């Protein structure tokens, strides 16, 4: 049984390694943009540590999350985090996203946290398998990824929206404090009509 004592999870609560993780504030905003509810199916592409999958799974008590990841270390961390947080509705799938997605149909939500050179192929797939009323959310750190995503989404008939988020966290420095910046992130979302 999934533990739903709280929906939001702090970064420090996840088991981590050298694998990139969607930071807490960006994760919160991205999940809010996904508009998750009960029985939906979410595909998390480039799942990393599983932070988005784990937190999103709490919003989907009767739904499921397909966490796609290609790196062995990341797969191990996703399994460990699923166990730690009692997530029984996450299916971890190892492999290249472009190959895995060919076997997935009729999804409600898609989150892309890391796609690399596969982005165009993934967005093309998304335009075909996303159910009417479905939504895709993409996190992009690189400007080129942002530009590519916006172009492909527009070409596929989506009407994408986006925000750029700059987060700074308060840190101690000697006897004082300063704000340490995280990488700026573009959050893109689009609905299928």
C-alpha positions in Angstrom: 0.0 0.0 0.0 1.3 3.4 -1.0 2.0 5.9 1.8 0.1 9.1 1.1 0.8 10.8 4.5 2.2 13.7 2.4 2.3 14.4 -1.3 5.4 16.5 -1.4 8.9 15.2 -0.7 12.0 17.1 0.1 15.2 16.5 -1.9 17.1 15.3 1.2 14.5 12.5 1.6 15.5 10.7 -1.7 18.2 8.2 -1.9 20.8 9.8 -4.2 23.9 9.1 -6.1 25.7 10.8 -8.9 22.5 10.6 -11.0 20.8 14.0 -11.8 17.6 14.7 -10.0 14.8 17.1 -10.6 15.1 19.6 -7.7 12.2 20.0 -5.3 10.9 23.3 -6.4 11.1 22.4 -10.1 9.5 19.0 -9.3 6.6 20.7 -7.5 6.0 23.1 -10.4 6.3 20.3 -13.1 3.9 18.0 -11.2 1.4 20.9 -10.8 1.6 21.5 -14.6 0.9 17.8 -15.2 -2.5 18.2 -13.5 -2.4 14.7 -12.1 -5.5 12.9 -10.8 -6.4 9.5 -9.5 -6.6 6.9 -12.3 -4.3 8.5 -15.0 -1.2 6.9 -16.6 2.0 8.9 -16.5 5.1 8.1 -18.6 8.3 9.6 -17.0 11.0 9.7 -19.6 14.6 10.0 -18.3 13.4 9.2 -14.8 16.9 9.6 -13.2 16.6 9.0 -9.4 12.8 8.5 -9.8 12.0 11.7 -7.9 9.3 12.8 -10.3 7.9 9.3 -10.6 7.8 8.8 -6.9 6.2 12.1 -6.0 3.8 11.9 -9.0 2.7 8.4 -8.0 1.2 9.8 -4.8 -1.3 11.8 -6.9 -2.3 8.6 -8.8 -3.6 6.2 -6.2 -5.6 4.2 -8.9 -3.3 5.1 -11.7 0.3 4.2 -12.7 3.6 5.6 -13.6 5.9 4.1 -16.2 9.5 5.3 -15.4 11.8 5.0 -18.4 15.5 5.1 -17.7 18.6 3.8 -19.5 21.4 4.1 -16.9 22.0 1.1 -14.5 22.9 3.3 -11.5 19.6 5.3 -12.0 17.5 2.2 -12.3 18.9 1.0 -9.0 18.1 4.3 -7.4 14.5 4.4 -8.8 13.9 0.9 -7.3 15.4 2.0 -3.9 13.3 5.1 -3.8 10.2 3.2 -4.8 10.8 0.8 -1.9 11.6 3.6 0.5 8.4 5.5 -0.3 6.2 2.4 -0.7 5.3 3.1 -4.3 3.5 0.1 -5.7 2.1 1.8 -8.8 5.5 2.5 -10.6 6.8 0.2 -13.3 10.5 0.8 -14.0 11.5 0.1 -17.6 15.2 0.0 -18.6 16.3 1.0 -22.0 16.6 3.7 -24.6 13.4 5.8 -24.6 13.1 5.8 -28.4 12.9 2.0 -28.4 10.8 1.6 -25.2 8.1 4.1 -26.2 7.2 2.1 -29.4 5.5 -0.4 -27.0 3.5 2.2 -25.1 0.0 3.4 -26.2 -2.9 5.5 -24.9 -1.3 7.6 -22.1 -2.8 10.5 -20.2 0.4 12.4 -19.2 4.0 12.5 -20.3 6.9 14.0 -18.4 10.2 14.5 -20.1 13.0 15.2 -17.7 15.8 14.0 -20.0 15.6 13.1 -23.6 18.9 14.2 -25.2 19.0 13.6 -28.9 15.8 11.5 -28.8 13.6 14.5 -28.1 12.1 14.9 -31.6 11.3 11.2 -31.8 9.8 11.2 -28.3 7.6 14.2 -29.1 6.5 12.6 -32.4 5.5 9.5 -30.4 3.7 11.7 -27.8 1.6 13.4 -30.4 0.3 9.9 -31.5 -0.2 8.1 -28.2 -1.4 10.9 -25.9 -5.1 10.7 -25.3 -7.3 13.6 -26.2 -7.1 16.0 -23.3 -3.7 14.5 -22.3 -0.8 16.7 -21.4 2.9 16.7 -21.9 5.4 18.5 -19.6 9.1 19.0 -20.5 11.9 20.3 -18.3 14.7 21.9 -20.4 17.9 23.4 -19.0 19.6 24.0 -22.4 18.2 26.7 -24.6 18.6 24.4 -27.6 16.4 21.8 -25.9 13.8 24.5 -25.2 13.9 25.7 -28.8 13.7 22.2 -30.3 10.8 21.2 -28.0 8.8 24.3 -28.9 9.4 23.9 -32.6 8.4 20.2 -32.6 5.3 20.8 -30.4 4.1 23.6 -32.7 4.8 21.4 -35.8 2.8 18.6 -34.3 -0.3 20.9 -33.7 0.2 21.5 -30.0 -0.1 25.0 -28.6 2.7 25.0 -26.0 3.1 27.3 -23.0 6.2 27.7 -20.9 7.7 29.4 -17.9 11.4 30.0 -17.1 12.2 29.3 -13.4 15.3 30.7 -11.6 15.5 29.3 -8.0 18.0 30.5 -5.4 18.4 28.8 -2.0 19.5 30.5 1.1 22.9 29.2 2.4 25.2 30.1 5.2 28.6 31.7 4.4 30.7 32.3 7.4 28.6 34.4 9.8 26.2 35.5 7.1 23.9 34.2 4.4 23.6 34.4 0.6 21.4 33.0 -2.1 23.0 30.2 -4.1 21.4 29.8 -7.6 20.3 26.5 -9.1 20.3 26.0 -12.9 17.5 28.0 -14.5 14.9 25.6 -16.0 12.3 26.1 -18.7 9.1 24.2 -18.0 7.0 23.6 -21.1 3.5 22.1 -21.2 1.0 21.4 -23.9 -2.4 19.7 -24.2 -3.6 17.4 -26.9 -6.9 18.6 -28.3 
